[in-house]
Amino acid sequence: MPHSPASPPSGRPPRSRRLLTAVAVPVLLLAGGLGYGLAGRGGGDGGGTGHDDAKAAPAPARTPASPVPSPSAGPLSGKVVVLDPGHNPGNRLHTADIKRQVDVGNGRKECDTTGTETNAGYPEAEFTLDVVRRTRKLLRARGAEVRLTHDGDRKFGPCVDERAEIGNEAEADAAVSVHADGAPAGARGFHVIMPGAVHAGKADTRAITAPSHDLGTRLAASFAKATGTSPATYINGGTGLDTRSDLGGLNLSRVPKVFLECGNMRDATDAGLLSAAEWRERAARGVAAGLTAYLTAGAGEKS
Ligand SMILES: [Zn+2]
């Protein structure tokens, strides 16, 4: 691809330091055994989700300090994944902060938004955090280094430009922003949003449109299989794939990235799925499977 003279600054951090965070896995596993999770929906401020109900129980008889999985173990060893939980549960308390306009290359957008919620009041921002935490656990078990744009540890945001920048800084091999939609009742299903080619201001997605399309296609297939749900009835002829050039989180990304809208929170049937922890675990498996398929395809070809 032709490139303008303005190439990104050099001096990026070496990829080697990516291997370090795999050590966090045992901590999660131990925490999962404590059964501190809040069941189901609306579980507070994100403190207690992310454990795997199915695996928490078995006796810890063997090795409490079991061997730290080698950073090189697993099919995703050496890969860096950035997961972006859409919105933030705290955004609704910081409406002035998140209304600040940020530059997304071809325009200006709000720093962040509150997101939607189910009719019963389960917020999208809680949903996205839960799915992302579950996905992180699965990917780390496969050897990936996983970074989140936030982990319920900020009062609001980050802004969409910062969310993109976190993936860029990490030199992520792939990034996925997890959301749920707020379409009219009766509209159902998931869809993936891929970056259109944007070359304006500080946005230049030309190099990531093709790999992002590959990622998006694999993600849609894996998500359908894992969740048993269908592509959205209301987007792009039911293909489950959409392309947009107005999302800051995509426009400003320099690494392959897609958005995933897991379902429609405003449809009662979809909302029932999205509100169920068991379904969110399936959703996480779908996201992890899509990323794994993408990251292991044509090994050696990518980056
Ligand atoms: Zn959203």
Residues whose N, C-alpha, C, O or C-beta is under 5 A from the ligand:
A	BS01	ZN	G86 G115 H179 A180
